[in-house]
Each structure stands twice: as C-alpha cells, then as structure tokens.
Amino acid sequence: MTAVDGDRARGDISGAGGGQGAQRGAVGRQIGVRGRFQRRKAGGNVMTETVETSTAGGTSEGPADRKGGAGKAGTTERKRSKGLKIERLYTSAGVHPYDEVTWERRDVVMTNWRDGSINFEQRGVEFPDAWSFNAVNIVTSKYFRGAVGTPQRESSLRQLIDRVVLTYGKAGREHGYFATDADAEIFEHELTWMLLHQVFSFNSPVWFNVGTPSPQQVSACQPYDALVSSPAGLIPIGRLVDDQAIGAKVFDAHGVTRVLAVKANGRKSVLRIHTKAGHALDVTADHLVWKSTGEGTGRFVQAGTLQPGDQLEWHRRDSYGEAEIDPREIAEAALAGWLQSDGFVGQYATGTNRSLTIEAMTVTDAERAWVADAVRRLFPDVHSHEQKVETQDKVIDCRRLRLYGESLRSFVERWQLLVRGPAMEVPPHHLYTAPLPVVAAYLRSVFQAEGYVSARERSTLVGVDMVGEQLIRGLQALLGRFGIFARVSFKKRRAAGARRRNLAPRHPVSRRPADLRRRDRLHRPGQGRQTGA
C-alpha cells in the first residue's frame, strides 16, 4: 500500500508526504564499495556478493558478439597515431581466458524461506566450477538479461561477460582509445580474466544495461542528502563524494565494507519510495533494493519496478560513531533535547530581563535531577532561577528552571534551539555521527519530555508526538543507529488543522543478526498511516 512518486531537486531523505507528479531532476551522487562475487572455497564456505566498484560509462548499439568483437591472433592491425598500449598481466597470448577454467552446468532454484515456494528458477546455467553457489544464484537471478524461459535469456557467464566487455572493446576501437587492434584484444582478454576470476565487479547498472537495447546508463545514485549508514554514523552521500572518501567504512547488508570510488553523476530523475512505517527512500529508478514479497521475492530489483504492496527488507546495524565520547557533549545533548521538547529558548521583547533565556519544565524529581545535572555540567557559573509552577493537579511538582545571559549563545546556536515548532526541520546534523551515548542522551530527553507510554493487551507502545515532520523523521533515523525500528504516523488536530507527527519505536526482542532485518510494506501517499502495535 505504497507508491513511488517524483521528488524535488536535491531530494531530502527525511521525505515529504504525497506525490509531486512528474519526476524532477536531482543532483546524483554515487559511491562504489568494495566487493565481488566470491569463489567457493574448500570446506564449503559460501561468501556473498556486495555492491561493486564505480565505473565510467560506455555506449553500445546492441548486444555484442564474442567472435566479432575480439580480434584473433594474426588479425591485420590498423595503425593509429594515438591510443593506449596495453600489456598482458593475467592472460597469455593465443589463449582465451575462458579456455583456462573448467565450466559446469548448474540449476538455480531460489525458494521462499517461509513456505518453500519457488521465487526464481533457471536450470542449466553455465559457470566456472570454482564459483560459489551463492555467487551463481546472484548473477543468474540479478544480472542475466532476457525473459526467463525464452531463447533471448542469457544462460552462461560467458554471455554476460562478453555482452559487457565486447561492448566496451567496440566503443574503444570506434573512438580511438587503443593504439592497435592487438591492444584492444589484450584489453578485452584482461578485463574478461578479471571478471571471470572475480578480481573486481562492475556496478550493477553496467550489467543491467551495457550491450542491451536499453539506455546505456552505468550508474545508480542518490541525492546529496541521502544518508549512508556507516560505523561513524549516518553520513550524507554527497559529503562522501565531496570529501573523496575513498576507503571510508560503510555498511552493506552483510557488514562493513569500504568505499572504492565516488562520483558526482550530474542531474537525474529521482523517485521517492514511501513505506507504511513512514520511511522515505530517495533513489534513481535503477537503484537496487531487496524485494521480499511478490514476483521476484528474495532478490534485488530496480526501485522503478516496485509496486504498492511490495515489501522491502531493511538492514539496520548499531552505528556507534567514531568520535571521542565527551561528557560535556552528552550533557549538551540531554539539555538540548529537553529544550526542544518541553522548554523555551529566546529573548523577551519587554520586561526588565531581555537577555537570551532558556527555560526547562520538569514535573518529577527524576526529570528535575536529569535537567539540573546537565545544567551544572554546562553552565556552573551562569545565573539560574528555579520557580515552582502551580498546576490543576496538586500532586504534580512542576518546576521551571531558567537561565539567561550571552554565555548561552554558542550552545543555543550550535543546537539550533532558536528554531521552534514546524520550522524545526531535522535534529542537529552532528547527532547523525555523534557517539551513541550522546545520541541516547538526546533521545532520552525528547521521549521523556514529549513522549508517552501506552500499555496494550499484547504489547506496550512507546511514542512521541511533535509538529515538525522533518524532525520526527530525523528521530526515526537516529533510532535506526541503535537498530531500533520505528513507525511514523500523522494526526490532524481539529482546531487549527495542523498535522502532528507520531513516532513509535519498536525494539527487536532478540539482537541476533536475523532479527535486525525488518520487512516494510510500500505505502500509497495520501492514505492515513497507522502506528503499529
């Protein structure tokens, strides 16, 4: 119950509800991460495929033919005034890389782990005998082109590699990249050998498009602000590109990997995928996501092929942060979260005190101690005043703690505390990469000051209501750093017609790796989102 719709330029990962109609361009960023299809090793170890290296584009007029693409020994060479001279590193003259490996036929049958139903089937595919079962499954189901069961369907790794390699070889010849035809053949053989032996792998869009009648797009990307999960926290993909963060650690579905290449891909159309839980994912149409239901279950599919009701699998991992843990930073986060949720920050226009002022309200001894401890750590020399506030419920011990003075300015500005209400777009950006104890202090204050607990028959719901949509989505992302799944829902206030956002986190009962995967249904914008129990 979901939809894929267009996004504004430089899409925001926090997302906005509702469709935008026609797709608009966005500045795309791409990172390539270390990985390859692993060979089957002794003892039955099976390694899995991760996403690959970044690659420049090539063009093609259609599927390439191995016989016609690579020149044979003895071919008359066309001398060119300029071009690359290629030397052999892995291959031998007169021997094609395919002739150096042992090939075998295998059956690829992928089943649903729940009920054993067949999700994908292609029998008799051809691969080197050293390739692992998992690598064969991935390549067959993900990268072979053509409809399954038709003569046009690829059935051999040779066809796949030839389609891409010979297309690049043909383009190199036509555009004068090689000094001679012999250099072009060496290029093709060396590239074939490296792909055959899994020295590296292209980006998935290369396998999807190069050498086919489809547009020769060779990269999938995301807008600048799309967050990438890493051990250091949540980092905008645009920053990784701007910083040329080669070698940076990031997470994929299997654990930690490293960035091998980055590239700013210009302006491309971006889709926004909405899920029932309130997540929003901004990607290009050919970006790969793991589809968990319907036809093609249990495989990577292009985001542009998703339909309402499909389920995606989200992998969340604890993202501890790599910065030094500073007790003062923890105190700042605790006080800032409280002030954003149940406090006042500003300057009075009238009265005797027109200084910069912060006020925090507490209603229990535990809350009072939590806020007071943060204040003592941060502002031991700042004048403060505590006042008891009368309430209708005489049992409640409501207190207002007030501090004022220009010495508060740097703290207020760093945590963006002068921005209030719906204008609070996102949590302070440094929280996305702060150490987890800092993030925990911030979230503790927000949920204590603005949250609630609802005991139900089968579960207990912990939630928080706030007006700012981007802020509530930011809290959802911060909870994800702890591996906590949270749903976002919307409530419309009758009086003013404003919409309040509700965030309800749900923590896995067990912390085993299998429990850190969550399936989320796609949602059609415009339907009311309900918080899951």
N, C-alpha and C positions, 0 to 999 in steps of 0.2 A: 504494500500500500504505500507506494512511493513514486516519486517522479524524478526525472533528470531534466534540469532546465538550464537556461543560459545564465551567465554570470557577468557582472560588470568588470571593467578593466582592472587589472591588478587585484584579482579576487581575494577575499578575506576568508581565512579558514574558519573564522567564527560563524560565518554564514548568515544569510538573511532569509526569512521565510517567504514563500511564494515565488512564482516563476517570473522571469523577466522577458519572456517571449523569445525573440530571436537571439541567438548567441552573439556575444560581443567578444572582441579581442582581449587578450591578456598577455602581459609580458611573461613569457615562459622561462622557467629555469629547469635545468636538468642536472642530476648528478648520476654518475656511474659508480657502482660499488663493486668491490672485489668479489669474484665468484666464478664458478664454472660447473659444468656437468662432471661430476666425479666418476672415476672409473670404479668398477667392482674390485675390491681388494681381497686378499687371502683372508680366510676366516669368515667371509660372508658380510663384512662391513658394508653398509649401504650409506652413501653420502648423498646429500640432496643438493639441488641447484639453487643458487641465489641469483640475484639480478647482476647484470654484467657491466662491461666497460662501455664508456661513451665513445661514439663513433661519428665521423663526419659523413654527410650524405652522399649518395650516388644516384645516378639516374639509369633508367632502363626502358626499353621499348617492349619488353615481354620476357617470358621465361628463356633462360639461356640454355644452350645445348653443350654438353661437355666436349663432344667431338669437334664441334665447330668453334668453340671458344678458345681452347688451349692449343697452341702450335706444337706440332710434333718435331722431334729431332730431325734436322735436315731441312726444315722449312726455310724458304728464302726470306732473308731478313731485309726489312725496309729500313735503311739508314735514316736517322733523324738528326737534325742539327743539335737538338737539345733533348733532354729526358733523363730519367733515372737509370742508373746502372744497379742491378740487383745481384747480390751474391747469395749462393746457397748456404744455409745454416743447418737445416734439418733434413733436407732432401738430397737425393743423388741424381745426377744427370742420367736420363734414359729410363728411370724407374718412377712410375707414378705412385704417389703416397697410398692410394687405395690398394696397390698390389703388395704392400708391406704389412698388411694386417689380415687377420682371419675374420671372415664375415659369417654371420649366422642369422637364421630366421627366428623370430620370436612372436608370441601372441601378447598383445596388450589388452587386458581386460581390467577396467577400473570399476570398483563397486562402491556402493554407499555403505559406510561402516555401520549405519543403524540397522538397515533391513536386508543388506546383501544384494539389493537391486543393482543392475549394471548401469553405470553412468556413461561409460565410454568403452568402445570396443573396436579394435582394428587388429586383425590377425595377419601373420606372415610378414611383419615388418623386418627390414634388414639393418643390422647394426654390427659393429665390431664385437667380437666375443668378450673383450675386456670391459665393455661398458656395463655399468651397474643397472640393475632392474629399475631403480628409481629414475635414473637419467633417461633410460629408454622411454619410460612412461611419460616423462615431462616433455621430451622432444616430440614424441608421436602425437600426443593429445594437444600440445600447445602450438607447435611450430609447423607441422606438416600442413600444406595448403591443399585445397580442393575438398569437395564434399566426400565424406566417408561413404564407401561403397560404390564410388564411380571411378571410371578409368582415369579421370583427371586428378585423383587423390594421390599425393606423394606417399610412397611406401618404403623408401630407403633413405638412410642418412646421406648416401651419395647424391641423391636427387636434391636434397635440401642444401647441402654444401655447394654443389655445382650451381644451383639457381642463384645463390648469392655471390660466390667467388667469381664465376664466369661473367656475371653482370658487371662487377667492378672491373674485371680484366678488360672487358669490351669497352667500357667507358674510358679506361686508362689509355687504351690504344687510340680511340677516336679523338681524345683530347691531347694526345702527345705527351703523356706522362712518362712513357718508357723510351729509353734510347733505342732499343731494338725489339723485335718480336721475341727473341730469346729471353730478354729481361722480363717481358710480360709473362712468358711461360713460367719463369722462375718465381715471379711474384705469385702467380696462381698456385703453383705447387707448394710454396712455403706457407701461404695462407691456408690452403687445404690441409696441410700436415698439422698446423697448429690447432685448427678447429677439430680435426679428426682425433687428435690426442689431447684435447681439452686444455691446451695451454692458456686459452682465453675464450671468451664468447662475446658475440655482438649483443648490443641492446636488443630487446625483444622486437621493437618495430622494424629493425633490419630484417629479421627472419619473417616477419609478417608481410612485408611489402616489397622488398627488393627482388627484382626478377619476376614480378607478377604484373598483371594489368592494373593493379591498384596504384594510387598515387605513391610515389617513391619517398614517403615520409620515413625517416630513420631515427626519430627520437620521440619520446613521450615526455611531457613536462608538466609542471605545476606552476601556479602564480607565485609571486615573490614571497607572500606572507604564509604560504602553506608550511605547516610545522613538520619537521622531520624528527622522529624520535631517536635519541642518542643517549649514551651513558652520561653525557654532560647536561641532558635535559632536552627540552623541545626547542629546536633551532629553526628559524625561517629558512627555507631552501634558498631564497635569494641571498641571504648572508653567506651561506656556504659557497655560492657562486662568486659573490663579490670578494670574499676572502681567499678565493682559490684554495679551498680547504682540502687539498689532496692529502690522503692519508688519515683524514678525520674518521673517528669511530662513529658508526651509526648502527641502528638495529634493523634487521630484517626479520622475517617470520621465524628464523632458526637461531637467532642470537646476534652477536656483534660481528659486523663486517666493516670494511674500510672503503672510503671514497677513493676511486681511482682517477676520475676525471670530472670536470664540471664545465658547463657551457650555458651561456645565455642564448636562448633559441629564438629571440625576437617575439613578435606578437602572434598569438594563435587563439583560436576559439577555445573557451574553457566551459566545461559543464560543472554544475553544482549538483551533487548527489545528496539527497536528504534521506535520512533513515528515521524509522519510527521512534528510536530513542532520542532523536534530536540532534544527532551528529550531522555535520555537513562536511562534505569532501569535495574540494575543487581540483579537477584534473582535466587533462585533454581527453578527447574521446578514445584515443588509443592507449591510454594508461591502463595497466593491468591491475585488476582486483581479483580477489579469491571469491568465487561464487559458490555458495554452499547449498543451494536448492534449485530444483527445476532441471531442465535440459542443460547438460554441461556441468552438473553438480560436481564439486570437488576438483575444480581446475581453475586456472587463471583465465579470465576473459577480459576483453576490452570494455572499458567503462561505458562506451557508447552503445553497447549491446544490452545493457541492463534494462529490465522492465519492472514496473510496480509489482511488489510482492516478492521479488527476488531477495535472497538473504546473502549478506556478506559476512566474512569472518574477519574479526578484528583481533590482532595480536597486541597485547599490552604487556609491557615489562616495567619493572621498577627502574626508574631513571634517577639515580642517586645524586647526580651533579658532581662536578669535579672541583668546585671552588672550596677554599678552606672554610670550615664551619666557624663562624664568628658569633659569640654570644650576643653581641650588640645587634648584629643583623637579625637574630632570632627575636630579640625584644622589639626591634623596629617593625618586623613583620606582624607580631602579635598586636601591637598598638595600632598599626595602620589598618589591619583587618577589622579591628573593633570600631575604629572611627568611620570607616567606610560603611559599616553595617548599622551601628546604633550610636552615632556621635555627631558632632558638629565641628566643622573647620571653616573659619572665615574671619572677617573683621566687621564689627558693628559700625554702622554709619552714624549712630547717635550715642549719647551717653558719655560718661567720663572715661570709660575704657574703650579705646578704638584700636588697640593693638591686635596683632594676629593672635587668634584664640583657637584652642582646641578644647572640646568638651566630650567626655565619655560618660555614658549612663550605665549603671550596674544595678542589679536587683537581688543579688545573693552575695553572701560572704565570699564564696569561691570566685565569682566574677570580679568582685572588688579586689581581691588579692591578686588575681591574674593581671588586671589592668595596672594596679598600683606597682607591682613588681616591674613591669615594663617601663613605667614612667620613672621609677627610681634609677633604673639602669641607664636610661637615655638622657634624662634631664634632672640630675640631682640638685643642680643649682638654680633651676627655673622656678619662679614663684608659682605656687599652685594653691587652689582653694577647693575644698570639698563641702558640698551642701546636701542636706537631706531633702528629698523631694516628696511632697505629700501625694498619695495615690488613693483611689477609691478603696482598694484592698489594703487594709491597715496591716496585714501580715507581711506585705512586701516591704523590704528595706531598700527603697530606691535611693541611690546616691548619684550626684552629678559631680564629677571631678573636672576642674577647669584649670588650664594652664594658658599663659599668654606671654607674648614677647617675641622680638625679631629673632631670637636664638632658635625658634621653632621653624624658621623659614626653610632651611635646607632640607629638613626632614619632611615637611609638608610638600615641597616641590618634588622631591625625589619619588615620593609615593603617590603623587598626583591627587592629593587629598582635597584640593580646591574644586575639583570637578565632582558634581553631585548628580543624583537622580539618573534619568535615562542617558545623560551625557557621559556617564561612566562607561566607556566603551569596552575596555578589557582590564584585567588585573595588571599591575605594573609588570612590564615586559621582563625585568630581570628575574622575576619569580619563575619563569619558564626554564631557567638554567641554574637557579639557586640550589644549594644543597637541600635535601629533603627535610631536615629539621626546620629550616627557615620556612619552607612551603607549608609544613604541618602547623607551625605556629600561626601563620596567616589563615589557613583554613579553619583551625580551631576557633579563632576569634569570630570569623564570619558565621560559622554554623552555630556557635553558642549565642551570639548576639541577634542573629536574624533567622535562625533555623527552628525546627520543630521535630518532635518525635511522635509518630502515630503507631500505636500498638494495634496489630490486626490479628485475626484468628490464626493465620499460618505464618505470618512474618511481621517484622517491625520495620516501618518506613522512617528513614531519616531524610529530611529535606530542608530546603532553604528557598525562600521567596524573595526576589529582588526585581526591580523595574528594568534595569539595563539588560538588554538581550545579549550584547557582546560580552558583558561582564559575566553573565551566567554561563555562557559558552566557554569563557576563559576558565571559570571554576571547574567546568567539566573536563577541560584539558589538563588542569593541574591535578585533579583526582586521578586521571589516567596515568600520571607519573608514578602513582603508588600501585598501579594495577587494579584500580577500583572502577567498576563500570557504573555509569550514572546516566539517568534519563532526564531529558528536558521536556517540560510541558508548559502550556500557556494558559493563563487565567485572565479573563476580562472583567475588570471592575465595573460595576453597573453605573456608579455615579459619574465618573469622569470619562469612562470609555477607554481608559488606558489598559494596556496589557501587562500583566505581571508574569515573570518567568519563574518556574519552579524547577529546582534541580534535586533529584533524588538519587543518591549514590547507592550502589549495591555491591558489596564486597564478596568475592568468592569465599565459599566455606572452606575450601582447601586451597593451598598455594602450590599444588603440583602443577607442572608446566601445562598439562592438558586443560586445567581449569582456568588458565589465563587466556583461553580463546573464547570469544563471545560471538554468537551469531546475531545479527541485527537485520530486521526486515527493512526494505526500502519503503518510503512513505510518500504519498502524494501531497505536495504542498497545498494548504488550504483546509485540510482535514484537521480536526482538533487532535492534539497529541495528548495522550493519557499517560500518567505516571504508572509504571509497572509496579506491582506489589512484590 
